[in-house]
Amino acid sequence: MVCRTYDIVLDCGCMLSLDGGGGLMPCYYDVCSSDEYDKHSKAWDKYKNSPEYKEHQKEIIERNK
């Protein structure tokens, strides 16, 4: 059994892992609710536009060669 470490926690609560090819533990927001969907989308947009996102992508590749 593989243990996974979640290295990044987004503002919405989604957790991202670099182990095992990368992983995602989704947040608790109900994406059917427009207000909660907006919070979730903003958190992901903020992350994808950050330098940490590019570094995360590089680390996934490096750790899983």
N, C-alpha and C positions, 0 to 999 in steps of 0.2 A: 504494500500500500504506500502511496506517495503522499508525503506531507507537503502542503502548499502554504507558502508564506504570502500574505497579501501586503504588498509594499506601498501601495498608493490608495488613499481613500478620498474620493471626490466629495464635493460639497453636498451632493444629493445622497451620499451614502454608498454608492457603488464602490466596490473594492477590486483593485487590479493586482494581478500577480505576474511576476516575471518567470516563475518556475514552470517547467513542463510545457514550454511553448506559449506561455502567457495564459492567464485565466481571468474570469470575471465572476464576481459574486454580485448580482444585481441589487440595487437599492430597494427600499420598501415603497417607493412612490407608485401610485396607481396611474399608469400612463394613459388610462382611459379618461381620467379627469384632466381637463385642459390646464388648470392651475398647477397641478402636480407635474404634468408633462412639461410645462414651461420651466419649472424649477430643475427638472432632470435634464432637459435639453441645454439650459444655460450652463449647468455644471459641466456637461460634456464639451460644449463649445469652448468654455474657458480652459479646460484641460487640453483640448486638441490644438489650441492656439498658444500653448505655453512651451517653453524650452524643455520642460520635463517630459512632454509627450514624445518629442524626437529622441530624447535620451532613452526613454522607455522602449521605444521601437528598436533602437540599437542594442540595448541590453537583452531583449528577448532573443534576438538573432545570435548574439555572442554566447549567451548561456545555453543555447539549445542547438549548437552545431554538432 
